[in-house]
Amino acid sequence: MSDTNMLAKLRAAADQIRSADDNLLRAIAAIAAHARVQIIPNDSLFGVEARPVIVLPVRMYDRMLEIIPNDGGRDE
């Protein structure tokens, strides 16, 4: 297998993983909107809100903000 072929396959695999993550994040945002729960990055775990939270790794939270047109369900 050539280096070009291997690189193409690695990029395709990375795209599939990113797509799966994006679908998961869209589902999380939909659940949060429906259930009226707060979504925060895990470095903001402790706040004054008493509602349930969905804690995401910062990279996933940042990606969700990129793919969801609003604020990703975050209440401020």
N, C-alpha and C positions, 0 to 999 in steps of 0.2 A: 504494500500500500504506500502510495507516495505521500510526502509531507503535506502536499496541497489537499489530498483526499482526507488525510487524518485531521487536518485543521478544519476542513469543512464539516466533518462529522462532529468534531468537538463543538463547533459553533452551533450546529443544529441541536445537539444535546443541551447546550446552555440555553438556547431559545426555548426548548420544550420545558425546561425547569422553570425558567422565568415566567412562561405562560401559565404553568400550573400554579406558581406562587401568586400571579396576578389574579387568577380565578379564585383562589383561596381568599385573597384580600378583598375582592369584591363581595364574596359571600359573607365575610366577617363584617364588612361595612353594612350590608343589607340586614344582617341579624341585629347589629347594633342600632340601626335606624328603627327597625321594627320593635325591638325590645326596650328601646330608650335607655341603652347602656352607653357608657363612656368608653372611648378608645384612647389610650395614651401610650407613649413609648415607655419601655420598662425603666428608663432613668427618671421617670416622673411618677413612680408608683404611689407615693404617699402624698395625698392632697386633702383638701377640705371636703371634697364630695364624698357622700356616703353611699352612692350608687355602685352597682357592680361595674367592674372594669375589665376590658380585654387588654392584656399586656402582650405587646409584640416586641421582638428585637428591633432596635432602632433602624436597622437597614430595611426591615419589612415595613415599619411604620412610614419611613421616608418614601418608600416605593408606593405605598398605598396612597400617600398624598399626591404622588405623580399621576397615578392612574385613575383616581376618583376626582371628578371635576370640582367638588366642594372641598371642605376641610377634612374629609375622611371620617365624618361623624364626631369629630371632637367638639365638645362644648367648652366655651371659654367664658 
